[in-house]
Amino acid sequence: MSAPINILVVDDIPQNLTAIEALLARPGLALLKASSGAQALELLLVHEVALALVDVQMPEMDGFELAELMRGSERTRAIPLIFLTAAARETSYSFRGYEAGAVDFLYKPLDPQVLVSKVNVFVELYQQKKQLSQQLEELRRALHMNEMFMAVLGHDLRTPLSVVMNGAMLLPMMTDHPKVAVTAQRIGSSAKRMTQMVDQLLDLARIRSGEMQLATATRDVAELCRAIADEFQAPDKPSRVLVEASGDPVALVDSGIFAQVISNLVGNALQHGAPDHAVMVHVDGRDPGRLLIAVSNRGVIPAAQLAGIFEPFQHRSEARKSGQGLGLGLYTANTFVRAHGGDIDVGSDEALGTTVFTVTLPRRGAAGRAAA
C-alpha cells in the first residue's frame, strides 16, 4: 500500500484543528496538526507535505512569518500554502499574503465544500507530481542501463572482431584459390566496417555518460589530416583524399579525439560523394586565433536533411539499407568539435553539386576560447 498523503494544518485554536480534521478525514490522507509556527517547522523537518493550511493570526509567529521561513528552505519552498484568516478582506492584507507565498486565502468561518474542493485539487496535483517524478526516475534508470549495455557490448565485441579480421588476413596465405581471396577480402571489409560501428557505439556511450575528457597538446592539424587520409588509401589505387594546407596549421587538440572527427567527416564524404571525384581536405591556418578545416566532396545533401544532419541516427536511407553505418558519425564529430570549443557547419550547393563541412577550431582549445 502507498503511504498516505500529508496535509499540514497550523492553528493555535485546538477546536479549529479538530473541525478541519473532521472535514478532511478520508482514507489516503493524513493530517499533521500544529498549534504554532515552531511546531509546524518541526513537523516539516520530518514529513513530506502536499499542502499547508496556515492560520494567519497566531501568537509568537504568525502565518506570514511561517510562510517566509518555509519559502527560505529548499525542502519546503514548493509546498502550496493556503492561508486561513478571520480578518477583513483588505487588499493590502491579501497582497502581503501572496508575497509571502500563498496560493489562496480562505476566510473564516470556512465553507466546508470550498475547503474540501481546494484540498482535493492540491492532493491530485501532488499525486500527479509524484507519478511524473517516478516515471522520470524509471526513464533515467532505463537510459543508464542502455548506456551501460552499449559500452559493454562495444567493448566485448572487439575481441571476436579482431579474430575475424586476423582470420581474413590469413586465409589467402593458406591457398591460392581465387574465390578464397575474394571471400577473405569481403570478410575483412565487413569486419572493418563492424569495428567502426563498435567505435561509434563506444563514442556514443562516452558522450552520454559525460565521461569524455580531453588530453590536449599542440599538434599540426594538417599532418593529422594527412595521417587520416592515408588510412583511407586503398592498395594500388590513386588516393581519393587530397589534403591541402595554408598558413600555420598548429592548434591545441586532443589528437585521438580530433582524429576521429576528421575520420568521420572524410568517411562520410567518401561514402556519400561521387566515386569518381576526390574528397578535398583544406586546413586554413591564416587566422592567428583559429583554424578552419573544410572537407568537401562532389554530391548534394537534400535541404530537408540539412537541419538535423548532426542529430544521432540521422542516416540516408540507401546507406541504412546497405548496412554501412549507424548514423552516429556526424553526431560524434559535432560533439567532439564542441568539446574543443569549436563549431561545425555544413553547406550543400545544388548548382555546383558540392557539399562542404567546415570545422572552426580555436587554436588554444576550449578553455582558451572561454577565457578570451
C-alpha positions as CSV (number, residue, x, y, z in Angstrom):
1,M,0.0,0.0,0.0
2,S,1.2,3.5,-0.8
3,A,2.0,5.9,2.0
4,P,-0.7,8.4,2.9
5,I,-0.5,12.0,1.6
6,N,0.2,14.5,4.4
7,I,-1.7,17.8,4.8
8,L,-0.3,20.2,7.4
9,V,-2.8,22.3,9.4
10,V,-1.5,25.1,11.6
11,D,-3.8,26.9,14.0
12,D,-3.4,28.0,17.6
13,I,-7.0,27.1,18.5
14,P,-7.5,23.3,19.1
15,Q,-11.2,23.4,18.2
16,N,-10.3,24.7,14.7
17,L,-7.8,21.8,14.2
18,T,-10.4,19.3,15.3
19,A,-13.0,20.7,12.9
20,I,-10.7,20.8,9.9
21,E,-9.6,17.2,10.7
22,A,-13.2,16.1,10.7
23,L,-13.8,17.8,7.4
24,L,-10.8,16.4,5.6
25,A,-10.6,12.9,7.1
26,R,-10.6,10.2,4.4
27,P,-8.5,7.2,3.5
28,G,-5.2,8.1,1.9
29,L,-4.9,11.4,3.7
30,A,-3.0,12.1,6.9
31,L,-3.4,15.4,8.8
32,L,-0.4,16.8,10.6
33,K,-1.7,19.2,13.2
34,A,0.4,22.0,14.7
35,S,-0.7,24.7,17.2
36,S,2.2,27.1,16.5
37,G,4.7,28.0,13.8
38,A,7.6,26.4,15.6
39,Q,5.7,23.1,15.9
40,A,4.9,23.3,12.2
41,L,8.5,23.7,11.3
42,E,9.4,20.7,13.4
43,L,6.8,18.6,11.5
44,L,8.2,19.9,8.2
45,L,11.6,18.6,9.0
46,V,10.3,15.1,9.4
47,H,7.4,14.8,6.9
48,E,6.8,15.4,3.2
49,V,3.7,17.6,2.9
50,A,1.4,18.1,-0.1
51,L,-0.4,21.2,1.2
52,A,-0.2,23.5,4.2
53,L,-3.3,25.2,5.7
54,V,-2.0,28.0,7.8
55,D,-3.9,30.3,10.2
56,V,-2.6,33.9,9.9
57,Q,-3.3,35.2,13.4
58,M,-1.1,33.2,15.8
59,P,1.0,34.4,18.8
60,E,4.8,34.5,18.7
61,M,5.0,33.6,15.0
62,D,2.1,34.5,12.7
63,G,1.2,32.8,9.4
64,F,3.1,35.3,7.2
65,E,6.3,34.7,9.2
66,L,5.9,31.0,9.0
67,A,5.4,31.2,5.2
68,E,8.5,33.3,4.8
69,L,10.6,30.7,6.7
70,M,9.1,27.9,4.6
71,R,10.0,29.8,1.4
72,G,13.6,30.2,2.6
73,S,14.2,26.5,2.8
74,E,14.8,24.3,-0.2
75,R,12.9,21.4,1.4
76,T,9.7,23.3,1.9
77,R,9.9,26.0,-0.8
78,A,7.5,24.3,-3.2
79,I,4.8,23.4,-0.7
80,P,1.5,25.1,-1.6
81,L,0.1,27.4,1.1
82,I,-3.5,28.3,1.8
83,F,-4.0,31.0,4.5
84,L,-6.9,30.7,6.8
85,T,-8.0,34.1,8.4
86,A,-10.8,35.7,10.2
87,A,-9.6,39.2,9.3
88,A,-11.5,41.6,7.0
89,R,-11.0,41.2,3.2
90,E,-8.5,44.0,2.8
91,T,-6.4,44.3,-0.4
92,S,-3.2,45.2,1.4
93,Y,-3.6,42.2,3.6
94,S,-4.1,39.9,0.7
95,F,-1.0,41.3,-1.1
96,R,1.1,40.6,1.9
97,G,-0.1,37.0,1.9
98,Y,0.6,36.4,-1.7
99,E,4.0,38.0,-1.4
100,A,4.7,35.5,1.4
101,G,3.9,32.7,-1.0
102,A,0.2,31.9,-0.6
103,V,-1.7,30.3,-3.4
104,D,-5.1,31.2,-1.9
105,F,-7.0,32.8,1.0
106,L,-9.9,31.2,2.9
107,Y,-11.9,33.4,5.2
108,K,-13.4,32.1,8.5
109,P,-16.0,30.8,9.0
110,L,-14.8,28.3,6.5
111,D,-17.2,26.9,3.8
112,P,-16.7,23.1,4.1
113,Q,-17.4,22.4,0.5
114,V,-14.9,25.1,-0.7
115,L,-12.2,23.8,1.7
116,V,-12.6,20.2,0.7
117,S,-12.6,21.0,-3.0
118,K,-9.5,23.1,-2.8
119,V,-7.7,20.4,-0.8
120,N,-8.7,17.8,-3.3
121,V,-7.2,19.8,-6.2
122,F,-3.8,20.1,-4.5
123,V,-3.9,16.5,-3.4
124,E,-4.4,15.5,-7.1
125,L,-1.7,17.8,-8.2
126,Y,0.7,16.3,-5.7
127,Q,-0.2,12.7,-6.9
128,Q,0.5,13.7,-10.5
129,K,3.8,15.3,-9.5
130,K,4.9,12.1,-7.6
131,Q,3.8,10.0,-10.6
132,L,5.8,12.1,-13.0
133,S,8.8,12.0,-10.7
134,Q,8.6,8.3,-10.6
135,Q,8.3,8.0,-14.3
136,L,11.3,10.3,-14.8
137,E,13.4,8.2,-12.4
138,E,12.4,5.0,-14.3
139,L,13.4,6.6,-17.6
140,R,16.7,7.8,-16.1
141,R,17.5,4.2,-14.9
142,A,16.5,2.8,-18.3
143,L,18.8,5.3,-20.1
144,H,21.6,4.4,-17.8
145,M,21.1,0.7,-18.4
146,N,21.0,1.4,-22.2
147,E,24.3,3.3,-22.0
148,M,25.9,0.6,-19.9
149,F,24.7,-2.0,-22.4
150,M,26.2,-0.1,-25.3
151,A,29.5,0.3,-23.6
152,V,29.8,-3.3,-22.5
153,L,28.6,-4.6,-25.9
154,G,31.0,-2.4,-27.8
155,H,33.9,-3.4,-25.5
156,D,33.2,-7.2,-25.7
157,L,32.7,-7.2,-29.5
158,R,36.3,-6.0,-30.1
159,T,37.9,-9.4,-29.3
160,P,35.8,-11.6,-31.7
161,L,36.1,-8.9,-34.3
162,S,39.9,-8.9,-34.1
163,V,39.8,-12.7,-34.5
164,V,37.7,-12.4,-37.6
165,M,40.0,-9.8,-39.1
166,N,43.1,-11.8,-38.4
167,G,41.5,-14.9,-39.9
168,A,40.6,-12.9,-43.1
169,M,44.2,-11.9,-43.4
170,L,45.5,-15.5,-43.0
171,L,43.1,-17.1,-45.4
172,P,44.8,-16.0,-48.6
173,M,48.1,-17.3,-47.3
174,M,46.7,-20.8,-46.9
175,T,45.6,-21.3,-50.5
176,D,45.9,-19.8,-54.0
177,H,42.3,-20.3,-54.9
178,P,40.9,-17.0,-56.2
179,K,37.5,-17.4,-54.6
180,V,39.1,-17.7,-51.2
181,A,41.0,-14.4,-51.7
182,V,37.7,-12.7,-52.7
183,T,35.9,-14.1,-49.8
184,A,38.7,-13.1,-47.4
185,Q,38.6,-9.6,-48.7
186,R,34.8,-9.4,-48.1
187,I,35.2,-10.8,-44.6
188,G,37.9,-8.3,-43.8
189,S,35.9,-5.4,-45.3
190,S,32.8,-6.3,-43.3
191,A,34.8,-6.8,-40.1
192,K,36.4,-3.4,-40.5
193,R,33.0,-1.8,-41.0
194,M,31.7,-3.5,-37.9
195,T,34.7,-2.3,-36.0
196,Q,33.8,1.3,-37.0
197,M,30.3,0.7,-35.8
198,V,31.6,-0.6,-32.4
199,D,33.8,2.5,-32.1
200,Q,30.7,4.7,-32.7
201,L,28.8,2.9,-30.1
202,L,31.6,3.4,-27.6
203,D,31.8,7.1,-28.5
204,L,28.1,7.5,-28.0
205,A,28.2,5.8,-24.6
206,R,31.1,8.0,-23.6
207,I,29.3,11.2,-24.7
208,R,26.0,10.2,-23.0
209,S,27.7,9.3,-19.7
210,G,29.7,12.6,-19.6
211,E,33.0,10.7,-19.2
212,M,34.7,12.3,-22.2
213,Q,37.8,14.3,-21.2
214,L,40.3,16.0,-23.5
215,A,44.0,15.4,-23.3
216,T,45.1,18.3,-25.4
217,A,48.5,19.1,-26.8
218,T,49.9,21.3,-29.6
219,R,49.6,19.4,-32.8
220,D,49.9,20.0,-36.5
221,V,46.4,19.5,-37.7
222,A,47.4,19.3,-41.3
223,E,49.7,16.3,-40.5
224,L,46.9,14.8,-38.6
225,C,44.6,15.1,-41.6
226,R,47.2,13.5,-43.9
227,A,47.6,10.6,-41.5
228,I,43.8,10.0,-41.6
229,A,43.8,10.3,-45.4
230,D,46.5,7.6,-45.6
231,E,44.2,5.3,-43.6
232,F,41.6,5.5,-46.4
233,Q,44.2,4.8,-49.1
234,A,43.4,1.6,-51.0
235,P,46.4,-0.5,-52.1
236,D,47.4,0.0,-55.8
237,K,44.8,2.7,-56.3
238,P,45.1,6.5,-56.5
239,S,44.2,8.4,-53.4
240,R,40.6,9.7,-53.2
241,V,41.5,12.1,-50.3
242,L,43.6,15.1,-51.0
243,V,44.9,17.3,-48.1
244,E,46.0,21.0,-48.6
245,A,47.2,23.4,-46.0
246,S,47.8,27.2,-45.9
247,G,49.1,29.3,-43.1
248,D,50.0,27.9,-39.6
249,P,48.2,24.6,-39.1
250,V,49.1,24.2,-35.4
251,A,46.4,24.1,-32.7
252,L,45.8,22.7,-29.2
253,V,43.8,19.5,-29.7
254,D,43.3,16.0,-28.3
255,S,44.9,14.2,-31.3
256,G,43.0,10.9,-30.7
257,I,39.5,12.5,-30.5
258,F,40.1,15.1,-33.2
259,A,41.4,12.4,-35.5
260,Q,38.0,10.7,-35.0
261,V,36.4,14.0,-36.2
262,I,38.4,14.1,-39.4
263,S,37.9,10.3,-39.9
264,N,34.1,10.6,-39.6
265,L,33.9,13.6,-41.9
266,V,36.2,12.1,-44.6
267,G,34.5,8.7,-44.3
268,N,31.1,10.4,-44.7
269,A,32.3,12.4,-47.7
270,L,33.7,9.2,-49.4
271,Q,30.6,7.2,-48.7
272,H,28.1,9.8,-50.0
273,G,30.2,11.6,-52.6
274,A,30.7,10.9,-56.3
275,P,33.1,7.9,-56.6
276,D,35.0,9.4,-59.5
277,H,35.8,12.7,-57.6
278,A,38.4,13.2,-54.8
279,V,37.5,14.4,-51.3
280,M,39.3,17.6,-50.6
281,V,40.5,18.5,-47.1
282,H,41.8,22.0,-46.7
283,V,43.3,23.3,-43.4
284,D,43.3,27.1,-43.4
285,G,45.6,28.5,-40.7
286,R,45.9,32.1,-41.8
287,D,43.9,33.4,-38.9
288,P,46.1,33.7,-35.8
289,G,43.2,32.8,-33.5
290,R,41.6,29.8,-35.2
291,L,41.9,27.1,-37.8
292,L,39.3,26.3,-40.5
293,I,39.2,22.7,-41.7
294,A,37.0,22.2,-44.8
295,V,36.0,18.7,-46.0
296,S,34.4,18.9,-49.4
297,N,33.1,16.4,-52.0
298,R,31.0,16.1,-55.1
299,G,27.5,15.4,-54.0
300,V,24.4,17.1,-52.7
301,I,22.5,16.8,-49.4
302,P,18.8,17.4,-49.7
303,A,17.7,20.6,-48.0
304,A,15.2,18.6,-45.8
305,Q,18.1,16.6,-44.3
306,L,20.4,19.6,-43.5
307,A,18.5,20.8,-40.5
308,G,19.0,17.6,-38.5
309,I,22.2,16.3,-40.1
310,F,24.1,16.4,-36.8
311,E,21.5,14.5,-34.8
312,P,22.1,10.9,-33.9
313,F,20.8,8.1,-36.1
314,Q,20.2,10.6,-39.0
315,H,21.2,8.5,-42.0
316,R,20.5,8.4,-45.6
317,S,18.1,5.7,-46.5
318,E,20.3,4.0,-49.0
319,A,23.2,3.8,-46.5
320,R,20.9,2.4,-43.9
321,K,19.7,-0.4,-46.2
322,S,23.2,-1.3,-47.2
323,G,24.4,-1.5,-43.5
324,Q,27.2,1.0,-44.0
325,G,26.8,2.6,-40.6
326,L,24.7,3.6,-37.6
327,G,24.2,7.3,-38.4
328,L,26.4,8.4,-35.5
329,G,29.4,9.7,-37.4
330,L,28.4,13.3,-37.8
331,Y,26.8,13.4,-34.3
332,T,30.0,12.3,-32.6
333,A,32.1,14.6,-34.9
334,N,29.9,17.6,-33.9
335,T,30.1,16.7,-30.2
336,F,33.9,16.3,-30.3
337,V,34.4,19.6,-32.1
338,R,32.3,21.4,-29.5
339,A,34.3,19.7,-26.7
340,H,37.3,21.5,-28.2
341,G,35.4,24.8,-28.1
342,G,34.8,24.8,-31.9
343,D,31.9,24.7,-34.3
344,I,31.0,22.6,-37.3
345,D,28.8,23.7,-40.2
346,V,27.6,22.2,-43.4
347,G,26.7,23.7,-46.8
348,S,25.4,22.0,-49.9
349,D,25.2,23.7,-53.3
350,E,22.9,22.1,-55.7
351,A,24.1,24.3,-58.6
352,L,27.7,23.3,-58.1
353,G,26.9,19.8,-56.9
354,T,29.2,20.0,-53.9
355,T,28.9,19.6,-50.1
356,V,31.3,21.2,-47.7
357,F,31.7,20.5,-43.9
358,T,33.6,23.3,-42.2
359,V,35.1,23.0,-38.7
360,T,36.1,26.2,-36.9
361,L,38.7,25.4,-34.2
362,P,40.2,27.8,-31.7
363,R,44.0,27.4,-31.6
364,R,44.1,27.5,-27.8
365,G,41.3,24.9,-27.2
366,A,38.0,25.2,-25.3
367,A,39.5,26.8,-22.2
368,G,41.4,29.3,-24.2
369,R,38.4,30.4,-26.1
370,A,36.2,30.6,-23.0
371,A,38.8,32.9,-21.4
372,A,39.1,35.2,-24.4
